[in-house]
Amino acid sequence: MSKMTIALGATLIVLGIAAYFATGGASVTALIPAFFGAPILVLGVVGLLNEGIRKHAMHGAVALAFLGFLGTVGAVRFALYMVSVGPQHIDNPSAVIVRTLMAILCGVYLYFGIRSFVEARKGKKNG
């Protein structure tokens, strides 16, 4: 789970930096994925290097991913609208795309994170 956390953090950082430069550095808000990705990446590294606090680090990373998902999932409906009618009807299509990508990344990570927690709990009860 730590390696997946590191991968998510790195991907969010790249997404945020790419969005920032793709928009010409017009707004710092394009870096929001990177602002979520940096602490997630750090928590992944901590979980990988320190087995004693891995559980806490992974719970923290999943909590951050949950907040990231909640903050971006609303963009998915705008993305679907944009696909159906075209980007000319959306004020900021690049923001919709970046928010949708962040929602997908965080949502997939949440799925695997929660599944990992459930499997660990089952293993603890059985073992």
C-alpha atoms as one frame of an Amber mdcrd trajectory, in Angstrom:
protein
   0.000   0.000   0.000   2.935   2.351   0.668   4.187   2.058  -2.905   0.718
   2.841  -4.257   0.582   5.842  -1.938   3.926   7.092  -3.228   2.719   6.612
  -6.807  -0.478   8.563  -6.114   1.432  11.392  -4.442   3.920  11.641  -7.308
   1.138  11.521  -9.899  -0.806  14.294  -8.167   2.334  16.425  -7.966   2.991
  15.949 -11.685  -0.672  16.681 -12.469  -0.598  19.904 -10.460   2.657  21.134
 -11.958   1.530  20.222 -15.483  -1.781  22.027 -14.958   0.016  25.094 -13.635
   2.325  25.352 -16.625  -0.376  24.354 -19.136  -2.471  27.290 -17.968   0.486
  29.644 -18.228   0.849  29.990 -14.474  -2.278  32.116 -14.398  -3.455  30.814
 -11.036  -1.915  29.047  -8.065  -5.104  26.989  -7.745  -3.858  24.848 -10.634
  -1.315  23.498  -8.144  -3.984  22.108  -5.788  -3.342  18.501  -6.909   0.341
  19.015  -6.043  -0.634  20.433  -2.639  -2.488  17.181  -1.937   0.157  15.022
  -3.594   3.120  16.258  -1.547   1.840  15.164   1.892   0.459  11.936   0.417
   3.895  11.204  -1.052   5.562  11.928   2.298   3.110   9.652   4.114   3.836
   6.904   1.585   7.571   7.207   2.152   7.076   7.219   5.932   4.911   4.113
   5.666   7.494   2.386   3.506  10.448   3.199   5.763   8.859   2.844   9.205
   6.765  -0.276   9.743   5.816   0.839  13.246   3.751   3.787  12.033   2.798
   2.457   8.599  -0.814   1.950   9.656  -1.128   5.554  10.807   0.607   6.904
   7.712  -1.698   4.947   5.403  -4.780   6.090   7.302  -3.571   9.678   6.969
  -2.957   9.257   3.249  -6.408   7.743   2.710  -7.969  10.597   4.696  -6.204
  13.163   2.488  -7.262  11.276  -0.639 -10.839  11.268   0.660 -10.746  15.042
   1.108  -9.234  15.407  -2.355 -11.961  13.210  -3.789 -14.738  15.144  -2.041
 -13.337  18.425  -3.295 -13.098  17.333  -6.913 -15.834  14.790  -7.563 -18.287
  17.545  -8.494 -16.248  18.246 -11.617 -17.140  14.856 -13.065 -20.618  16.048
 -14.031 -19.083  19.086 -15.759 -16.707  16.768 -17.596 -19.624  14.644 -18.788
 -21.444  17.817 -19.837 -18.321  19.026 -21.609 -18.047  15.736 -23.506 -21.687
  15.902 -24.596 -21.910  19.553 -25.696 -18.298  20.599 -26.148 -15.779  22.624
 -24.159 -16.958  25.964 -25.550 -19.866  25.891 -23.066 -17.570  25.541 -20.024
 -15.861  28.570 -18.482 -12.601  26.779 -17.654 -12.292  23.396 -19.409  -8.739
  22.768 -18.209  -9.842  23.089 -14.576 -12.657  20.613 -15.202 -10.219  18.138
 -16.741  -7.675  18.447 -13.913 -10.337  18.194 -11.205 -11.864  15.154 -12.905
  -8.476  13.456 -13.159  -7.811  14.168  -9.494 -11.226  12.774  -8.545 -10.553
   9.591 -10.517  -7.058   9.148  -9.048  -8.210   9.754  -5.478 -11.307   7.598
  -5.955  -9.328   4.626  -7.243  -6.832   5.033  -4.410  -9.681   5.171  -1.885
 -11.085   1.928  -3.252  -7.782   0.096  -2.908  -6.999   1.732   0.446 -10.296
   0.753   2.017 -10.000  -2.731   0.542  -6.530  -3.025   2.070  -7.835  -1.930
   5.481 -10.656  -4.486   5.330  -8.258  -7.279   4.344  -5.886  -6.311   7.164
  -8.774  -6.374   9.650  -9.880  -9.802   8.412  -6.310 -11.085   8.642  -6.023
  -9.770  12.188  -9.228 -11.563  13.226  -8.196 -14.839  11.555  -4.577 -14.802
  12.614
